[in-house]
Amino acid sequence: MKKLILTAVAACGFLLSEAQLKIPAPSPTQNLVQDFGLSNIELSYSRPGVKGRVIFGDLVPYDKVWRTGANQATTLKFGDDVMIGDTKIPAGKYGLLTIPGKKEWTVILTKQLDVTSPAAYNEAMDVVRVVAIPQKIKENVETFTIGFTDITPNTCNLALTWDNTTVAVPISTDVETKVMAQIDQLMNKDNRPYFAAAMYYMNTGKDLKTALDWFDKAAAAQPNAFWVEHQRANCLAKLGKKEDARKAAEKSKAMAMAAKNDDYVRLNEKLLEELK
């Protein structure tokens, strides 16, 4: 009996040591946060490898729901409302599923956050379905990758790439309405965001005279701000006021030299070259 007890204790010790063994995940999880619009998009998915296998049409069957990764369900969390296709997607967390096909994929956003097999999928929980055309790429990508590409202030692509195939889904968000509403609201307060508002107007092709007026006020409030004076020079240049732009660039350069900021010294020198 004593020998039996000792054997059992030894076996338990072995099992405990086994439980503590840590090995690399075959399909490691990636959590990604991408700034987008006025908020961000959070992505969580697992990344299987090709490992010499035939992927689409075999490991990932055609015309069947795929969890779009491995292990856990793939999820997207939008910090603000977005548009996918013609559908407005409220801010929130969603599951990402796909149905790969030879000539086209169906990309699905669902309220389900736990779909890890086709049997668990409930089409009634779909938020949006869009068709995407798969593209062949020259380089084979070993590890399944989801990321965000071609990012602008109000658009981006959700790109799914694996083996020699990539699929992109356009996403957009309404930045213009929200920024303009902020400008209208904040310009009625004492601490007005003249510089930020002027930059937005200049960079989005709005009224440059209004932008210059705001740059003037921002420069008056911060007389040593070489970055403000530099952007004021850019605005003057866009308005065709080259001589005034040169004077502003020279002033900004002198202030940047005094502040020992070589980056703005170079930016002003480049602008002065363009104004010759």
CORMOBEL-V806593 format. One record per run of one state. SS is the DSSP state (h for helix, s for strand, l for the rest). FROM is the first residue (numbers start at 1). LEN is the number of residues. If there is no record, write none. Layout:
# CORMOBEL-V806593
((SS | FROM | LEN) (SS | FROM | LEN))
This chain:
# CORMOBEL-V806593
((l | 1 | 1) (h | 2 | 18) (l | 20 | 9) (s | 29 | 8) (l | 37 | 2) (s | 39 | 8) (l | 47 | 2) (s | 49 | 1) (l | 50 | 6) (s | 56 | 1) (l | 57 | 3) (s | 60 | 1) (l | 61 | 4) (s | 65 | 2) (l | 67 | 8) (s | 75 | 4) (l | 79 | 3) (s | 82 | 3) (l | 85 | 2) (s | 87 | 3) (l | 90 | 2) (s | 92 | 8) (l | 100 | 5) (s | 105 | 6) (l | 111 | 7) (h | 118 | 3) (l | 121 | 2) (h | 123 | 3) (s | 126 | 7) (l | 133 | 2) (s | 135 | 15) (l | 150 | 5) (s | 155 | 18) (l | 173 | 2) (h | 175 | 12) (l | 187 | 7) (h | 194 | 10) (l | 204 | 4) (h | 208 | 14) (l | 222 | 4) (h | 226 | 13) (l | 239 | 3) (h | 242 | 17) (l | 259 | 3) (h | 262 | 13) (l | 275 | 2))
